[in-house]
Amino acid sequence: MNTSVVIVCAGNSTRMGGVNKILLPLGDRLVIGVTMQAFQKCESVQEIIIVAREADIPAIEAEAQSAGITKLAKCVTGGATRQESVLNGVRCISRDTELIAVHDGARPLVKPEHIERVIKDAAVFGGATLGVPVKDTIKTVDGGLIVDTPPRKSLYITQTPQIFKRTLYFEGIDFALEHGLDFTDDCQLVEAIGGKVAMTVGDYTNIKITTPEDIAIAEILLGRG
């Protein structure tokens, strides 16, 4: 199915000391270049749309050209929230798009074969997200005290891409806008209208670069292939 990918890069990078993490070097490329290359390799992906800070767009476009990214359709500026930023990107998708994929620009190590797997699951269930089972025991805490221990076997760490059928995703957006809801996770848009979202199991190397140590970890993982 024709899939349009919205890569979100509009964060303020406060935990990186103000340095834009997507423009940091990673291997022979920048972080955003490695991210785009993963989707460039996917046969099901027809176009890539980048949502970023206006000041970063020239550097992103230059990196795309240097990295041989032919599927980059457009770069647009982000909004005040993540949901607004994603919506700015979604407004630019092609008319023949069947599936909408949303991915964090700071997850450069996502594997093309895992992207394709999420696309297949979304085509069947209407929505799907990449994720992995939690390794640790999770506690629910209230007022500094443990109040519950959810069963670990049912808990997953949610990653991206998160992919949805076009009609279902737009229905979720309409619902959120109508009710003044602002979600930090695209799955919540579909969950809010009772839609099904499959959990597609990936691996633990699909890390999100958030702090300076994450770049060092990503370099090691990238070097391991």
C-alpha positions, 0 to 999 in steps of 0.5 A: 500500500502507498505509504507517506511518512511524516518524520517529526523533527520539530522538538526544542532539544532541551535535554541536549543542551539546546543542540538539535539532535537530528543534526548531530553526526552519526557515522558518515551522516547526520542523525536525520540522514540515517533516519531518512535512509531507512525509509528510502530503502522501503519499497512501500514508502512513496514519499517522505515529509519532514516537519522541523524548525524553520531554521533547520530546514536548509540543513535537512534538505542539504543532508537529504541531497548528500544522502541520496534521498529521492523520496523527500517530498517536502519540509514544513515547519512544526507547530506548538505541540507534537500533535500540531507538528504532525498535522502540519506534515499530514496536510502535505501527503499525496492524494493517493496515500493509503497509509500514513506513517509517523516517525521520530526523526531522532530514531535513526536506527529503525530497520527497513524490514521492521518498517515494512512489517508495521506497514503490513500490520497496519494494512490488516488492522487499520493501525500498527506501531513498532514496540518491544516488551518491557524488560523491567518490572513496572510500578504505579506510584502515587504520592511516592508510594507504590500502589500497583504492579502491572503484569509485565507480560502485557507491557510494551515500550512503544516506539515509532513508526506508528502507521495508520490507514488514511481514513482512520487517522483522519477520523482520529484527528477530527475527533481530537480537534473537535474535543480539544484533545492534544495527544503525545502519541499518534496511537492515542488518536486511533484509540480515542475513536475505538480503532484497533492498533497492532503492536508489531514487535521490533528490537531494542536497538531502535532507540530515541536519541534524547541525551548526549549519551544516546549518541555514543550508544547509537554510534556503537549500535550503528557500527555493529550493523 
